[in-house]
Amino acid sequence: MTNKRIVIIGAGASGYFTAIRVKELNPKLEVIILEKTGKTLSKLRISGGGRCNVTHDCKGVSALLQHYPRGKNFLKKIFHDWSVQHTIDWFESNGVPLKTESDGRMFPVTDSSETIAQLLEWKAKKLGVQLYTNTSVVTIVALPAGGTYRWQLNFNTGGSEVATDVVLAVGGFSKESQYNMIANLGVKIVPPVPSLFTFNIPDSTLHTLHGLSVQDARVKLTGYPEAYQGPLLVTHWGLSGPAVLKTSAWAARWLYEKKYCTTALVSWKNLGEEEMRDFLRDTLTENAKKRIDNVSPEGIPRRLWDYILLRAGTPTTKQAADLSKLEFNKIIENLCRMPFETDGRTMFKEEFVTAGGIELEQVNAKTMEIKSVPGLYATGEVLDIDGVTGGFNFQAAWSTAAITAIALSN
Ligand SMILES: Cc1cc2nc3c(=O)[nH]c(=O)nc-3n(C[C@H](O)[C@H](O)[C@H](O)COP(=O)(O)OP(=O)(O)OC[C@H]3O[C@@H](n4cnc5c(N)ncnc54)[C@H](O)[C@@H]3O)c2cc1C
């Protein structure tokens, strides 16, 4: 087929990047983006708190893959072909240098998502990508074989467009029925559930600590095999911070089945029980003559220490050296496994994604084409791929888009 007419559905990060890369690789191809809303790149603009966490400073593919609860195996080759370094180089060579924060997140040096959005929009326009907004594709129909075009896309407005190749860059949806347009083509959808959220904890005593954070906590859900470590933040409705977001991502489906009601066991320091015992013993020995409420261990803020003593029922007027074995054990229990009943979730405002979408077994990872539907491609969040917070979701969007573009430009 010579005169390719590529129609991309969705003007988000992956749709734009596919369009731009196709034109960069083969300027002769006709590329059209259709966007259902009046705006382009809406999610990108609000991403990363308005700063757009473009990617993560994680150059090795194996290390990068560890941040994807879903899609890890599928992404292996894709990340070899379009890596974090490719992303950094592409933005830098287009005049948008990125900077790395201490936790590895990478942002434009301007600290503004507008810089990224404007680059993508300007570049697409310059390369001759056609864009139609307020155009919602409602059905995709396969045309009879032998004609010039393979697809007809019908719009909510009554209009339509024909294409040789179609790229699904529609993002994630919260309801399975919203994937019907894709499922009707015989493409299997993994039912969507939310990922990257914070835990609602009804226990009002915890809320008194709101604003408090610890740098290296660990969260374990009772009945779920893994525990996740990282900074933890107490909010006025429950628990948040990277340790909670990681837990919510890896246990997304498990939590959905539990209706978000479970028990979160919080270790306020990422230490095993024996290490925690040694650590507390050393703290108490060094401060033997002090009142127990005046000896908050390193990394445990005073407010939290008071709370731990309260939960442990420790008489606060006692000297550190006079704690009984039972009192010591109760403090250890509350330092290592403080239980909180969870009752629902709250979306994390900085970043949230859908776990679920197009089942990966149906997608050719070398081209991003749906194996059973030639001429139909998928990129970005519409796929059953999602990463933890930190720029990993955009990296998956850039990489899958770049691979799609290579396949389409040939
Ligand atoms: C608040 C927030 C902050 C985030 N921050 C970050 C971050 O800092 N770093 C990070 O890595 N990830 C972040 N994410 C996740 C990231 O934004 C997504 O993973 C990424 O935008 C996915 O890109 P996409 O192009 O696949 O989908 P989207 O950006 O969702 O774009 C899909 C587009 O398709 C359009 N569309 C859908 N259906 C149709 C249709 N039928 N016809 C026409 N158009 C259609 C939609 O209107 C939309 O414009 C954040 C997400 C949110 C919600």
PDBQT file of the ligand as one rigid body, heavy atoms in Angstrom, charges set to zero:
ROOT
HETATM    1  C1  LIG A 501      -3.874  14.453  37.008  1.00  0.00    +0.000 C 
HETATM    2  C2  LIG A 501      -2.908  13.552  36.308  1.00  0.00    +0.000 A 
HETATM    3  C3  LIG A 501      -1.560  13.807  36.411  1.00  0.00    +0.000 A 
HETATM    4  C4  LIG A 501      -0.631  12.945  35.776  1.00  0.00    +0.000 A 
HETATM    5  N1  LIG A 501       0.710  13.205  35.901  1.00  0.00    +0.000 NA
HETATM    6  C5  LIG A 501       1.597  12.374  35.317  1.00  0.00    +0.000 A 
HETATM    7  C6  LIG A 501       2.980  12.629  35.396  1.00  0.00    +0.000 A 
HETATM    8  O1  LIG A 501       3.410  13.660  35.885  1.00  0.00    +0.000 OA
HETATM    9  N2  LIG A 501       3.846  11.697  34.862  1.00  0.00    +0.000 N 
HETATM   10  C7  LIG A 501       3.392  10.559  34.230  1.00  0.00    +0.000 A 
HETATM   11  O2  LIG A 501       4.202   9.740  33.771  1.00  0.00    +0.000 OA
HETATM   12  N3  LIG A 501       2.070  10.324  34.096  1.00  0.00    +0.000 NA
HETATM   13  C8  LIG A 501       1.185  11.199  34.607  1.00  0.00    +0.000 A 
HETATM   14  N4  LIG A 501      -0.150  10.962  34.476  1.00  0.00    +0.000 N 
HETATM   15  C9  LIG A 501      -0.577   9.857  33.607  1.00  0.00    +0.000 C 
HETATM   16  C10 LIG A 501      -0.448  10.346  32.158  1.00  0.00    +0.000 C 
HETATM   17  O3  LIG A 501      -1.057  11.609  32.042  1.00  0.00    +0.000 OA
HETATM   18  C11 LIG A 501      -1.102   9.358  31.206  1.00  0.00    +0.000 C 
HETATM   19  O4  LIG A 501      -0.542   8.086  31.374  1.00  0.00    +0.000 OA
HETATM   20  C12 LIG A 501      -0.891   9.839  29.755  1.00  0.00    +0.000 C 
HETATM   21  O5  LIG A 501      -1.474  11.111  29.571  1.00  0.00    +0.000 OA
HETATM   22  C13 LIG A 501      -1.491   8.855  28.785  1.00  0.00    +0.000 C 
HETATM   23  O6  LIG A 501      -1.436   9.441  27.501  1.00  0.00    +0.000 OA
HETATM   24  P1  LIG A 501      -2.412   8.925  26.354  1.00  0.00    +0.000 P 
HETATM   25  O7  LIG A 501      -2.085   9.743  25.163  1.00  0.00    +0.000 OA
HETATM   26  O8  LIG A 501      -2.327   7.461  26.253  1.00  0.00    +0.000 OA
HETATM   27  O9  LIG A 501      -3.872   9.261  26.879  1.00  0.00    +0.000 OA
HETATM   28  P2  LIG A 501      -4.554  10.670  27.197  1.00  0.00    +0.000 P 
HETATM   29  O10 LIG A 501      -3.565  11.670  27.599  1.00  0.00    +0.000 OA
HETATM   30  O11 LIG A 501      -5.654  10.341  28.145  1.00  0.00    +0.000 OA
HETATM   31  O12 LIG A 501      -5.165  11.129  25.801  1.00  0.00    +0.000 OA
HETATM   32  C14 LIG A 501      -6.243  10.455  25.183  1.00  0.00    +0.000 C 
HETATM   33  C15 LIG A 501      -7.008  11.437  24.321  1.00  0.00    +0.000 C 
HETATM   34  O13 LIG A 501      -7.947  10.718  23.525  1.00  0.00    +0.000 OA
HETATM   35  C16 LIG A 501      -9.156  11.450  23.460  1.00  0.00    +0.000 C 
HETATM   36  N5  LIG A 501     -10.228  10.508  23.091  1.00  0.00    +0.000 N 
HETATM   37  C17 LIG A 501     -10.719   9.483  23.837  1.00  0.00    +0.000 A 
HETATM   38  N6  LIG A 501     -11.689   8.839  23.169  1.00  0.00    +0.000 NA
HETATM   39  C18 LIG A 501     -11.807   9.445  21.956  1.00  0.00    +0.000 A 
HETATM   40  C19 LIG A 501     -12.657   9.246  20.838  1.00  0.00    +0.000 A 
HETATM   41  N7  LIG A 501     -13.570   8.273  20.810  1.00  0.00    +0.000 N 
HETATM   42  N8  LIG A 501     -12.531  10.068  19.762  1.00  0.00    +0.000 NA
HETATM   43  C20 LIG A 501     -11.588  11.073  19.761  1.00  0.00    +0.000 A 
HETATM   44  N9  LIG A 501     -10.780  11.310  20.813  1.00  0.00    +0.000 NA
HETATM   45  C21 LIG A 501     -10.883  10.508  21.897  1.00  0.00    +0.000 A 
HETATM   46  C22 LIG A 501      -9.264  12.027  24.847  1.00  0.00    +0.000 C 
HETATM   47  O14 LIG A 501     -10.173  13.115  24.897  1.00  0.00    +0.000 OA
HETATM   48  C23 LIG A 501      -7.828  12.416  25.137  1.00  0.00    +0.000 C 
HETATM   49  O15 LIG A 501      -7.544  13.720  24.713  1.00  0.00    +0.000 OA
HETATM   50  C24 LIG A 501      -1.093  11.818  35.063  1.00  0.00    +0.000 A 
HETATM   51  C25 LIG A 501      -2.467  11.580  34.947  1.00  0.00    +0.000 A 
HETATM   52  C26 LIG A 501      -3.360  12.440  35.558  1.00  0.00    +0.000 A 
HETATM   53  C27 LIG A 501      -4.826  12.163  35.425  1.00  0.00    +0.000 C 
ENDROOT
TORSDOF 0
